[in-house]
Amino acid sequence: MNTRRLYGVPMPWIVLASLIALLFPAAPPPQAARTFPETGQTVGGRFLAYWNTHGGLAQQGYPISGEMREISETDGKPYTVQYFERAVFELHPENTPPNDVLLSLLGVFYYRQRYPQGAPNQVPNTGAGARLFPETGKHLGGRFLDYWNTHGGLAQQGYPISDEFTEVSALNGKPYTVQYFERAVFEYHPENAPPYDVLLSQLGTFRRRAQSAPPQDAALVGAGDIADCGSAGTRATAQLLTGIPGTVVTLGDNAYPAGTAAQYRDCYDPTWGQQITRTRPVPGNHEYVSPGAAPYYAYFGEAAGARGQGYYSYNLGAWHIVALNSNIATGDGSAQARWLQADLAANPATCALAYWHHPVFSSGQHGNNSRMQAIWRILYAAHADVVLNGHDHDYERFAPMNPDERADPAAGIREFVVGTGGAGLRSFGRARPNSEVRDSSTWGVIKLTLHPGSYDWEFIPVPGRTFRDSGSAVCVR
């Protein structure tokens, strides 16, 4: 059989290939980037691929920022992010596609902010086919379950953290049935035909507006060396907290004497634990009497940072706040020191505050402790303003100092030791240089009012005690 050839290829094969090309044209190459004239923002790479395959404009909304590096307020780690009207995309290169792009944990953030005691009037969806999540005790059913199943499920949306309830939209004033998830809030829009009857709430818009709003004053209140079941001081300082708004910090040694689950349940939870929804803790050495401080991490959950690390950061008003763990490796080159340097570089706020348990400088019975010296140097180099500690069971305020314990009124860090949360108080030893105020007879809490560019401090005693300390200072930048 004589078959004609073109460039050595039999003609029938060339004809067949041409027909295939006509019938099944090759898919166009993936779009490298797309600019949205509605907002002037460009989306590209893996974020554009995710946007295209996860509902696009209807589900995610327009981009309202470009890509940027941002420290997560939930785990304290830096991510490449991009804001959209209904979500914030995070790039996780440690994950394989498609799970290398995740939605930020905005659901957790806003649920805690809006409903610190839990949303009212929740109605579990227990209809046919509904699913109960034992991890959170919440139900998921109906159209919300359909959406969750078809839009990435656990990997993309996270666990449900509420049941269904009615919420009035801050954007249009209309009531919607909603359900909060770790990474999103689902809204039911019966006026839309499926699949657009379930939409994501515009959390990205809310978050972006909050970031661009003028910074407001914020309050931070706390102490260390807290919950001893036999102490009247613990109950008295816990009562103080009920009348002081703001973020509550614990400075370690939260549950005596060994930070066990029973001591957290019986001593801490009935007292300071009543403020758990607004508490940002750090552990002390008594937490680590229990191996790995496991009961501490179990009690506070994700608010304590990653299990075994216990360090994280967040923003409060115009301030950047860093919570550190003085019970693990802290020296130059340690994982915690490297994380802190990266965190401060990514958050160049005008004012910064850090807190942990063991003070570098102290006139109390334990005296100076060098384990956090490298951390202090990193904070000093980044122009941090305030450090809060516990460990010594007293109250002490220092003048601003450099890392070598020399007075530095222009660029030094002011340290407060506030080991007055309820455990037994102890007398002082020899006064250290730059110690300005000392008291070892009064349980109480410190309240810091954080202004843009300055701060006020006030030591508030328990009822019946008269010692107080207060003052103001500007930030060092």
Phi, psi and omega in degrees: 000131184260107182255127179291146183233150173234118184053038176082359180257129179303136183302320180302325178292323179294318179297316180298317179297323179294318179297317179299319180296323179289319183283325183231074182299147179297143177295142179296153179299150181300144182291124184288323181198155178220129177260133182257109181296337181298328181236351181074014182255151182246137177241136181212177173059219184294330178294320178293320178299318179295314180302316182294326186261001181231047169096348175053224186298318184295322186262323185258334183084179179288152170291138180239010172207169167272182175290146179205165173264135184214140176276126180292134177280353180263324179236000176072012182259150179276137177224153166282126184228163170214136183268136172236168183302320187251003184195168168237122179275136175242136177265122179243085183296346177286345178261151176276147177303146007273002186273014173280344172249120179234155172281139178300156183282052182289333177299314177299314183301309185283330177295316178296320183289317186277328187226069184299336177257012183093145181293141180281159170056042177285143181236107178298133175274104183246023181291182182304130178082358181295158184234133175262132178257106181295337181298328181236352181073019183250152180259153178220125182206179176061215183295329178295321177294319177302314181296314181302316181294325185263001181231045169097347176053223186298318184296322186262323185257335183083181179287152169291135180245004170215167164270183180288144173201171182264133180225138177274125182294134176286348182270318183233002177073011182263147177276138177226151167284126184230163170214132182269138174235169182302322187248003185195169168235123178273135175243138177261122181243087183295345178287347179260146175282146175304145007270009186268014173281344172247120179233157174276136175300153185278061181294325178299318178297314179302315184293319181293320178297319180297322180292326183271351179289151177303136182297143181250164173296151178222156181239141177227132184222143179176186177191174174239175175058072202253282201265104171243121187304333182266009188257126172292333179298322179298314180294324183289317179291325176299322179293326176302319184300328184296339180255008182238113179286165175117184179281133178263131175242141170253138186257024174096163190054058186280330183224120184262154358265355189226012178058035181281167177299321179295322180289326173293321182290315190267333186252312184278312189299319180288349184246266180292336179297345177291349177252023189297329184290345178240020185259136174238100191268165160227156180270158172244184182294332179290331173298324185275002167295326170278129187309125178066013184052035186302316179297327177299310181294324179292321183290311185274343179062217185292344176296341181272002185083183183297135180303132181088345176255297174078013175242146185193176178215164177199168178253143181223108188060230179271002186260150170256128185245133181236124176256125187236164184242108182273009182259356179239185183301132184226359186286176176305132179086353177292160180300321180292318179295318179295318178299316181299316179300317179293320181296315181293324178293325181278348182229072184281060181291156177297324183233142182217145179227141177232151176215146177199186189273302190276120180285143174290322182236133182198140173265002181284185187297330179281335180071193180296151181222118188275359187297335180253019182297317180296323178296317179300320180296320178296316179295319180296317179296332180268006177065040173292159188251318190224142170234134175245136179221170172235232174077299173278132189274072182197180174241131178213136175242133179252153168289158179304134185226159170269179183294346182259019176068026175257142180300136180215079186296337183275322188224008184281169178259133176269126181253136171242128169260121185228069179267047192241026187282348179151336177292164184303135182279155183225153181284166180273158167263215180290135180294131179278158175304143175075005175288122185258322184219138179218141173209134180234025184237006192224122168284150179171186181230157173259135175246126176247125172260116188260109177264160170296108177095358180198178178205154172244145173235151178209123171272123184251117184277162173290159181304139179095351179250150187249347182294133174219160175213137179206162179174182181217155176204158175265157178287157191277342180292000000 
